[in-house]
Amino acid sequence: MSRIIHQLALNENHWPALPGVREALVDSLADINLTGDALAARLEQRLAADLGTTPDRVVAGAGSGALLQQFLAAHSGPGTSVVHAWPSFDLYPLLIRNAGAEPIAVPGDADGRQDFGALAEAVTDRTRVVLVCNPNNPTGEVLGARWLRSLLAALPQHVLVLVDEAYREFADPAVIADATTLSDDPRLAVVRTFSKSHGLIGLRVGYLTGAREVVAPLRLTAPFHRVPTVAQAAALAALDAGPRMREQCREIAAERDRVRAGLRELGFDVPPSGGNYLWVRLGERNQEFIAHLARHGVAVREVAGGVRVSTGLPEANDAVLAAARAFAGIPLVEEAVR
């Protein structure tokens, strides 16, 4: 069995830790025996200031996954349904069922893009939430402000919209909707994470923002989904390093686009992506491609009918392109010359 050298199945951020993060972590270790800021009030205040809102409209949590679960538990439940697009984040159905609700997966259009009209048509009197992923994982689709406004306009007043923006920092800010500034509609909430753009996936910290009446019920479960002291320290330091974070995200996006261009030159079907990953559509050859990359030391995974390839450091991305060239049966340039 081949040894995996490049782990590109988990959408991790492989760039170095942001400036100040390691130092903040080390300093925080002196207080791990103390309760400290148990409910992350300082972090919520900082996030609220950065977002231009008030702390009672922001709740910090143990990553976006935990916040998604808290939100669904608070706003759905037995006898209700939650609508989401498909393909999308493959844990949505599990999170919805964990809340006791019924997941309603709505297929995208012919190219796998989320269809706001189809999402709205799937809503019934039992529906409490529509989940939207932007950029969408795994397809990479980026939704603009007009799309989200159209969805809100098409939905009845009893339905909340939760936008999962886990990967938004890797998308073109001129194209992607910023749901935190989109409208004053109290039905709209946004969840974000420090796991991807800020590189803190091992610490589990994220936040959710929305109207007071939408955010308040999550505080009932916040003591059980607390952000650890060390994670709070790292998150605050990462926020201070915002300019470098955005620069790193641009570097990662450039690598992502380089790999996409290389794969397309080899004949692969790869839609544009606003995340730190690509979704390669090979149909019946998905598993064959995954096994081939594994033999070349690269781990990727199948998601929703395609192969999701995370963006790694340049060396890892070069390995993907070299393996893909061999899979496509195209010799390397040096071999072709000989």
C-alpha positions, 0 to 999 in steps of 0.5 A: 500500500502506498504511503500518503505524503500529501493529505488533500482530503480534508480541506485543511489550510496548509499555510503557516500559522498566522502571525501572533497565533503561536505566541498567543497560544503559548501565553494562554497555557498559563491559564488553562487551570482557570475558568476565564472567559467561559462564554467567550464574551471578549471574542464576541465583542471583538467579532461584533465590532469587526462586523459592525453589529452588537454582541447580542447578535453574535454567538461564538461556538466550537466551530461552525459544525457545532454552531450548525447543530445548535442552530438546528436544535433551536430552530427546527426539531421533530415534526419539522423539515430543513431544506438544503441544496444537493450536492452540498456539505455532506454532513447537513443531513446528519446534523438535521436528523440529530435535531430530530428534523427531516432533511429535504435535499433539493437537486441543483440544476444541470450543472449542479448549481444551487437553484433558489427557485427549487429550494423555495418550491421544496418549502412547506408549512413544516419547513423551518430552515433553509440551509445555503452553503456559500461557497458551496462545498464540494462544488465550489459554486459562489453565490452573489447578493442577488441570488440570496435576495431572490431566495429570501423574497421567494420564502414565506416569513416563517422560514429562516435562512442560514448561510454557511460561509465556512470558505468565503475568504477564498472567494473573490470578495467582489463576487461573493455575497456577504450575508452579514451585510446583505439585508436587515431581514431578521430571517437571515443568519450566517455561520463562519469558522476560523478553521479554514481561512485562519488555519485553526481547525485543530482548535474548533472555534467559529461564530454565528450572527443574526437577529437577536431573536434568532441568536438568543436561543443558541445561548441556552446551549452555549455552555455545552459548546464552549470555545476553549481558552486557548482557542479564544486566544488564538482566534483573537490573535488571528483576527489581529492578523487579518491582512496576512490572513487575506493575503494567504487566502489569495495565495491559496486561491491562486494555487487552486486556480493553477491546479484547475487550469492544469487539470482542465488542460488535461481534459478533466471536468472541473467547475470553477471554485470559490473554496480551498478545493476543487471538485473533479467530475469523473463519473464512474471513474471517481474511485479509480482516480482516487486510488490512482492518486493514492498510489502517487502519495495523494489522499483525496475523497469522493463527495456527492458524485465527484472527487474533491481535491483540497488545495495544498502547498505548491509541492502537493499541488504539483503532485496532483497534476503529475498524477492526473497527467499519468491518469489521463495517459499523457506523458510528461514533457521530458518523456515526450521529448525523449 
